[in-house]
Amino acid sequence: MKIKEEEIIRLMSSEKSREKGVRLMMDAYQSRLYWHIRRIIVDHNLAQDVLQDTFIKAYQNFHQFKQDSQLYTWLYRIATNESLQQLNKLKRMQKTDEDPDYHLQNMVADNAAPDAEDIQILLQKAIHSLPEKQKLVFTMRYYDDLPYEELSKILDMSVGTLKTNYHYAKQKVEDFIKQNYNENP
Amino acid sequence: MKDFDIEKLERKNIYRTPDNFFADVQANVLREAAPAPQAKVISLNWAYAAAAAVATIFGVTFMMNQHEAEPQIVQNEQQVSPPPSARIIEETVPEATLAYQTFEEDLTSVETDNQKDVPAPTMIAAKQKSEKIEVAKSTAVSPEVQVDQILANISMAELADLGKNAEQDVYLDLYY
């Protein structure tokens, strides 16, 4: 992965080979970024918009990328910010008095595949019951297995705070599942 | 469910994506993010650039000089040409001469049969001048003197006839 990332950076640094570099970057990270965005936003169409905006911003602002961090860290940071902006926009547009997090929990069941397991659906609902920062830390650590050092760069939080947040998030998710899981539906 | 550990749960995606979804995303990104094709830039040789600059300077200088030269010509024309009054005289003199010649021909055409000596134009001009001076002198006499002269020529009988024809002023009668 490290070699591939260096190749992407080399291609994108040159004006002539930038398009080729973007293609390579999308091939490498589009799936991981999409699922990261989808877990935050839930809706597929919105997730697609955010993914596209992420790559477009990465393409147009590549000169701002400081190579002291890894490329995927930078992409995760853009994707996370774009997702949160999209969520805030949705919250502002929401006219009902329904709690936005509760609205997302309901959307999980509506958007889940027909063959999705109940425990998996319940896990997603539990994640959407978390506060925003815990939600982000938990999803990126649990699903993407990102190291705390990289998470620190993505979320501008110290490693200690991240570990604490992950610990509390994991505990809340487990409690949520224990309370809501019905073994005999 | 009491001993539930989330770390033991398999990581699965519960959502699905449409077919060719990522291909569409890539196409959209490249369409929107790729810079618009720029106009072809023609590299200019320094020699051509210098030649073009020199030509422009000469052209501008020539135009400027031409604009400045036009008023000078007009000024020169004004200096050379006589004043407007003189020009009018020049224009009118030939016409007057022509009129005089035709007038002279008309007058002399009748007299040529009886008179052989044709007066010179200068003589006629002098004669006309003297007549004009006499008329001017006569008009220079005051109106009172002229009235006296006219009255002196009229007899008493003619004056009585003129008085009969005059309308009587009723208001003047009051003071008689």
Interface residues (C-beta under 8 A of the other chain):
Chain A: E19 V22 R23 M26 Q30 S31 Y34 W35 R38 V42 H44 Q48 L51 Q52 F55 I56 Y59 Q60 V108 N111 A112 A113 A116 E117 I119 Q120 I121 L123 Q124 Y142 Y143 K170 V173 E174 I177 K178 Y181 E183
Chain B: M1 K2 F4 D5 I6 L9 R11 K12 N13 I14 Y15 R16 T17 P18 F21 F22 V25 Q26 N28 V29 L30 E32 A33 A34
